[in-house]
Amino acid sequence: MKLWRKIEGFIGCKFLVVRRDGTVPAWPHFVMGARDPAVPPALRAYAYHARRLGKDPEYCQSVLDLADDFDRHRNEHGEGDPDVGPHRKDDPEVIRAMQGEPAIINAFPDKVWKK
């Protein structure tokens, strides 16, 4: 299965990214989850490259720490299915936000994951 945003005729992507102030970034983005076994190595590669680019060492280390957190979470809760097709009913307001329209949405956390 392709990335959802790369499927012709598909609206939006798999996840709606919302900043803390309620705005949605206008640029392409890619959400990575802890249950995807490909993510910790990707985070580590990102951190090492960011370090080579001269990014803040604390920032780079925190990305490496996050990769370790993701490994622990996946080991405790199992692997996810990042390449599965749509399997939940779309919320029309979320789709509106993905299309760049103002929308009022409710958020329903699956579970609260604490550090």
C-alpha positions in Angstrom: 0.0 0.0 0.0 1.3 3.5 -0.9 1.5 6.4 1.5 -2.1 7.5 1.8 -1.2 11.0 0.5 0.2 9.3 -2.7 -3.0 7.5 -3.6 -4.7 9.3 -6.4 -8.1 10.6 -5.5 -7.5 10.1 -1.7 -8.2 13.2 0.4 -5.5 14.2 2.9 -3.1 11.7 4.5 -3.3 9.1 7.3 -2.9 11.7 10.1 -3.9 15.3 10.7 -1.0 17.2 12.3 -2.2 20.1 14.4 0.1 22.5 16.2 -0.6 23.4 19.8 -2.2 26.7 18.7 -4.7 24.8 16.6 -3.1 25.5 13.2 -2.3 22.9 10.6 1.1 23.0 8.8 0.7 23.8 5.1 3.8 21.7 4.1 4.0 18.0 3.6 4.7 16.0 6.7 5.1 12.4 7.8 4.0 11.0 11.1 6.0 8.1 12.5 4.7 5.9 15.3 6.4 3.9 18.1 4.9 0.6 17.0 6.5 0.8 13.6 9.8 -1.2 13.7 11.3 1.0 11.0 11.0 4.2 13.0 13.7 3.8 15.7 16.5 3.4 13.1 15.0 6.3 11.1 15.1 8.5 14.2 18.7 7.5 14.9 19.7 8.3 11.3 17.9 11.7 11.6 19.7 12.5 14.9 23.1 11.6 13.5 22.5 13.7 10.4 21.2 16.6 12.4 24.3 16.4 14.6 26.5 16.6 11.4 24.5 19.6 10.3 25.4 21.3 13.6 22.0 21.1 15.3 21.8 21.5 19.1 23.4 18.5 20.7 20.7 18.3 23.3 18.1 18.2 20.6 20.0 15.4 18.8 20.4 13.4 22.0 16.7 13.8 22.7 15.8 12.3 19.3 18.1 9.3 20.1 16.4 9.0 23.5 13.0 9.0 21.7 14.2 6.1 19.5 15.0 4.1 22.6 11.5 5.0 24.0 9.9 3.8 20.8 11.9 0.5 21.0 10.7 0.0 24.6 7.1 0.8 23.7 7.0 -1.5 20.7 8.6 -4.3 22.8 5.9 -3.8 25.5 2.9 -3.3 23.2 3.8 -5.1 20.0 4.3 -4.0 16.4 1.8 -1.9 14.6 0.7 -2.0 11.0 1.9 1.2 9.3 1.2 0.1 5.8 -2.4 -1.0 6.3 -5.1 0.7 4.3 -7.9 2.8 5.8 -9.7 0.9 8.5 -11.5 3.6 10.5 -14.4 5.8 9.6 -13.3 9.2 8.5 -14.5 12.2 10.5 -15.8 14.8 8.0 -14.5 17.7 10.1 -11.0 16.2 10.1 -11.2 15.8 6.3 -12.2 19.5 6.1 -9.2 20.5 8.1 -7.0 18.3 5.9 -8.4 20.2 2.9 -7.4 23.5 4.4 -10.9 24.5 5.5 -11.7 25.7 9.1 -13.1 22.8 11.1 -14.1 22.0 14.7 -12.9 18.6 15.7 -13.0 16.4 18.8 -10.0 14.3 19.8 -10.5 10.9 21.3 -7.2 9.5 22.6 -6.8 5.7 22.2 -4.8 5.5 25.5 -2.7 7.9 27.4 1.0 6.9 27.1 3.0 8.4 29.9 6.8 8.8 29.7 
